[in-house]
Amino acid sequence: MSLNRSEKEAVISEVTSLAAKAQTLVMAEYRGITVANMDKLRVTARSNGVSLSVLKNTLARRAVAGSSFEVAADQMTGPLIYGFSEDAVAAAKVVAEFAKTNDKLVIRAGVYGGKVLDVEGVKQLASIPSKEVLLAQLCGLLMSPMSRTAVVLGALAAKKGEGTAPAAQAPAEEAAAA
């Protein structure tokens, strides 16, 4: 079904606003995927803050013109699903995880930081831990020296306490014997 001019303009403006907010774009070929599997992918994407769209490639090229995603315009051929995400790794994670379990979804390319990513680049981006995990790891690294110091000081206090306990008992025993 063909879109009229005003519908095309609406699609372009919607995708342009998505691209303006997004950090990452992932493109994947979806040929042969069942509707049920596509619905699963969309639900997973929505829950992770990823906007998935099946677009005409000419409309997608026009929508990303002038943005950091314009560098991938020559990759926009064939039946593609476009995944935009504000989180740097979310789109790559969702598409790469789904592609592991469904061989019909083929990752084509991606864009991050104004640079085109090949299939391996998208997979490497997907392997980066989430923001929450990275923050937890950073907190662990910051707390590590403090916790080590506390353990060492605790061990010293225990050792000092053991060394003075028998000496404190000795005068008490001598006083009792006298």
C-alpha positions in Angstrom: 0.0 0.0 0.0 1.4 3.3 -1.1 1.5 6.3 1.3 0.4 9.7 0.1 2.6 12.8 0.4 1.3 13.9 3.8 1.7 10.4 5.3 5.2 10.2 4.0 6.0 13.6 5.5 4.6 12.4 8.8 6.7 9.3 8.8 9.8 11.3 7.9 9.2 13.8 10.7 8.6 11.0 13.2 11.8 9.2 12.3 13.7 12.5 12.2 12.7 13.2 15.8 13.7 9.6 16.8 17.1 10.1 15.1 17.6 13.4 16.9 17.2 11.8 20.3 18.9 8.5 19.5 22.6 7.6 20.1 22.5 4.4 18.2 20.9 3.0 15.0 20.9 -0.7 14.1 19.7 -2.0 10.8 18.8 -5.7 10.3 17.2 -7.6 7.5 14.0 -9.3 8.6 13.2 -11.4 5.5 11.4 -14.6 6.5 10.6 -13.8 10.1 7.1 -14.8 11.2 4.7 -12.2 12.5 4.7 -13.8 16.0 8.5 -13.6 16.2 8.4 -10.0 14.9 5.9 -9.2 17.7 8.2 -10.7 20.3 11.1 -8.6 19.0 9.0 -5.5 19.1 7.8 -6.2 22.7 11.4 -6.8 23.8 12.6 -3.7 22.1 9.8 -1.5 23.6 10.6 -2.8 27.1 14.3 -1.8 26.6 13.6 1.7 25.2 14.3 0.8 21.6 12.1 2.1 18.8 11.9 -0.5 16.0 10.4 0.6 12.6 10.0 -1.1 9.2 10.5 1.8 6.8 10.8 2.4 3.1 14.5 2.9 2.6 14.0 6.2 0.7 12.0 7.6 3.6 14.6 6.4 6.1 17.4 8.1 4.0 15.4 11.4 4.0 14.7 11.1 7.7 18.4 10.7 8.7 19.7 13.3 6.3 21.7 15.9 8.2 22.0 13.7 11.3 24.9 11.6 12.6 23.1 8.5 11.0 23.4 9.9 7.5 26.8 8.0 7.1 24.8 4.7 6.8 22.6 5.9 3.9 24.3 3.6 1.4 23.6 0.6 3.7 19.8 1.3 3.5 18.8 -1.3 0.9 16.5 -4.3 1.0 13.9 -5.1 3.6 15.3 -3.6 6.8 14.1 -3.0 10.3 15.5 0.1 11.9 16.2 0.2 15.6 16.9 3.6 17.3 17.8 3.9 20.9 18.8 6.7 23.3 20.8 4.3 25.3 24.1 3.7 23.5 23.9 -0.1 23.6 20.2 -1.0 23.9 19.4 -1.2 20.2 22.5 -3.3 19.5 21.7 -5.6 22.5 18.1 -6.2 21.5 18.8 -7.0 17.9 21.9 -9.1 18.6 20.2 -11.1 21.3 17.2 -11.8 19.0 19.5 -12.7 16.1 21.1 -15.4 18.3 17.9 -17.2 18.6 16.4 -16.4 15.2 18.6 -17.0 12.2 16.2 -15.2 9.9 17.1 -11.8 11.4 20.4 -10.7 9.9 22.2 -7.7 11.3 23.3 -5.5 8.4 25.0 -2.5 10.0 24.7 0.1 12.7 25.8 3.6 13.5 27.2 4.9 16.8 28.9 8.3 17.3 28.6 9.2 13.6 30.5 6.1 12.6 29.2 3.1 10.6 29.5 -0.2 12.4 29.7 -3.5 10.5 28.1 -6.7 11.9 31.1 -7.3 14.2 31.0 -3.7 15.4 27.3 -4.1 16.3 28.0 -7.3 18.1 30.8 -5.7 20.1 28.6 -2.8 21.0 26.0 -5.3 22.2 28.5 -7.0 24.4 29.1 -3.9 26.5 27.4 -4.2 29.8 24.4 -1.9 30.5 24.7 1.4 32.2 23.5 0.1 35.6 26.1 -2.8 35.5 28.9 -0.4 34.6 27.9 2.0 37.5 27.8 -1.0 39.9 31.3 -2.1 38.8 32.5 1.5 39.2 31.1 1.6 42.7 32.8 -1.7 43.5 36.1 -0.4 42.3 35.8 2.8 44.3 34.8 0.9 47.5 37.5 -1.8 47.0 40.4 0.2 48.6 38.2 1.2 51.5 37.1 -2.3 52.2 40.6 -3.7 51.9 41.8 -1.1 54.4 39.0 -2.0 56.8 39.9 -5.7 56.6 43.6 -4.9 57.3 42.7 -2.7 60.2 40.3 -5.3 61.6 43.0 -7.9 61.3 45.5 -5.7 63.1 43.1 -4.9 65.9 42.3 -8.6 66.3 46.0 -9.5 66.4 46.7 -6.7 68.9 43.8 -7.8 71.0 45.1 -11.4 71.0 48.6 -10.3 72.0 47.4 -8.2 75.0 44.8 -10.7 76.2 47.3 -13.2 77.7 49.4 -10.4 79.2 46.3 -8.9 80.9 45.5 -12.4 82.3 49.0 -12.9 83.7 48.8 -10.1 86.3 45.3 -11.1 87.3 46.6 -14.7 87.9 49.6 -13.5 89.9 47.3 -11.3 92.0 45.0 -14.3 92.7 48.0 -16.5 93.7 49.4 -13.9 96.1 
